[in-house]
Amino acid sequence: MLIFVGLINRRSTVLLVQCGLKRKSLNYEDLMENVFGKCGYFVVGICMFIFTYGAMLAYVILLTDSLESVFMYIAPSNKFLTNRDFVMWVTGTCLILPLCMLRDISDLSFVSLASLTADIIMVIIICSTCFQTAAKRSEEHTSELQSRQYLV
């Protein structure tokens, strides 16, 4: 199924590039306007807005969940930092909004690098915690088995 979807994706991309070259359109919106008229331009614009808005919303929720867990660990008694609504508002206002206001998208490369680094650190922390928990449970299970042998 994955190979089939990959082949369909490649074919549709080739068709879009060929159509763009024939119509001399350099971006997707102009291509849709050339092919489908003003209605196609507006439909594509609305679909692109909905897609990017959904991706941004998912990113805000993901950041909020992560930051909320971090704040619960760092400052469990702080009512503001442990409030989900407050954390979501601060995340959206202080992190996402400035990134959306950038004029040049190449400036996002630094943010992308920081995000990738944070993801790698998070995976390392999760894996080490998992192995530590597994080791503790193994030790507990071994000591429980040894205590049962003494009881018999």
C-alpha positions in Angstrom: 0.0 0.0 0.0 2.8 2.4 0.9 4.6 1.7 -2.4 1.3 2.3 -4.3 0.7 5.6 -2.6 4.4 6.6 -3.3 4.0 5.8 -7.0 0.7 7.8 -7.2 2.3 10.7 -5.4 5.3 10.7 -7.8 3.0 10.5 -10.9 0.8 13.4 -9.6 3.9 15.5 -8.9 5.2 14.9 -12.4 1.8 15.8 -13.9 1.8 19.0 -11.8 5.3 20.0 -13.0 4.5 19.3 -16.6 1.2 21.2 -16.4 3.0 24.1 -14.7 5.7 24.2 -17.5 3.0 24.2 -20.2 1.0 27.0 -18.6 4.1 28.9 -17.4 2.9 28.9 -13.8 5.5 29.0 -11.1 3.3 28.2 -8.1 0.3 26.0 -7.3 -2.3 28.7 -6.9 -1.5 30.3 -10.3 -1.6 26.8 -11.9 -5.0 26.1 -10.5 -6.2 29.5 -11.6 -5.0 28.8 -15.2 -6.6 25.4 -15.3 -9.8 25.9 -13.3 -10.3 29.7 -13.3 -11.0 32.0 -10.4 -13.1 29.4 -8.7 -10.2 26.9 -8.7 -7.9 29.6 -7.3 -10.2 30.3 -4.4 -10.9 26.6 -3.7 -7.2 25.8 -3.6 -6.5 28.8 -1.4 -9.2 27.8 1.1 -7.9 24.2 1.1 -4.3 25.3 1.6 -5.4 27.6 4.5 -7.4 24.8 6.2 -4.4 22.4 5.8 -1.9 24.9 7.2 -4.2 26.0 10.0 -4.8 22.4 11.0 -1.0 21.7 11.0 -0.4 24.8 13.1 -3.2 23.8 15.6 -1.7 20.3 15.9 1.7 21.8 16.5 0.3 24.1 19.3 -1.4 21.2 21.0 1.8 19.1 20.8 3.9 21.9 22.2 1.3 22.6 24.9 1.2 18.9 26.0 5.0 18.8 26.1 5.4 22.1 28.0 2.6 21.3 30.4 4.4 18.0 31.4 7.7 19.8 31.8 6.1 22.6 33.9 4.3 19.9 36.1 7.7 18.4 36.8 9.6 21.6 37.4 6.9 23.6 39.3 4.0 21.4 40.3 2.6 24.0 42.7 2.5 26.9 40.2 -1.1 27.5 39.2 -0.3 29.4 36.0 2.3 27.1 34.5 0.3 24.0 35.2 -2.9 25.5 33.7 -3.4 24.1 30.2 -5.2 27.1 28.9 -2.5 29.5 30.0 0.3 27.3 28.6 -1.6 27.1 25.3 -2.1 30.8 25.1 1.6 31.5 25.9 2.7 28.9 23.4 0.6 30.4 20.7 1.4 34.0 21.5 5.1 33.8 22.3 6.2 30.9 20.0 3.9 30.4 17.1 2.7 33.9 16.3 6.3 35.4 15.9 7.2 32.5 13.6 4.1 33.1 11.5 5.1 36.8 11.1 8.5 36.1 9.5 8.9 37.6 6.0 11.5 35.1 4.8 10.8 31.4 5.4 14.5 30.6 5.3 14.7 32.1 8.8 12.7 29.0 10.0 15.7 26.8 9.4 17.1 27.7 12.8 13.8 27.0 14.5 13.6 23.7 12.6 17.1 22.8 13.8 16.1 23.6 17.4 13.0 21.5 17.1 14.9 18.6 15.6 17.4 18.8 18.4 14.7 18.9 21.0 13.0 15.8 19.4 16.3 13.9 19.6 16.8 14.8 23.2 13.2 13.8 24.0 13.7 10.4 22.3 16.9 9.9 24.3 15.2 10.8 27.6 12.3 8.5 26.9 14.5 5.6 25.9 16.7 6.0 28.9 13.7 6.2 31.2 12.2 3.1 29.6 15.4 1.1 30.1 15.8 2.3 33.7 12.2 1.3 34.5 12.7 -2.1 32.8 15.9 -2.6 34.9 14.1 -1.7 38.1 11.2 -4.1 37.3 13.6 -6.8 36.5 15.4 -6.4 39.8 12.1 -6.3 41.7 11.0 -9.5 39.9 14.3 -11.2 40.6 14.2 -10.3 44.3 10.6 -11.4 44.5 11.5 -14.8 43.0 14.4 -15.2 45.4 12.2 -14.4 48.4 9.6 -17.0 47.2 12.4 -19.6 47.1 13.2 -18.9 50.8 9.6 -19.2 51.8 9.2 -22.6 50.2 
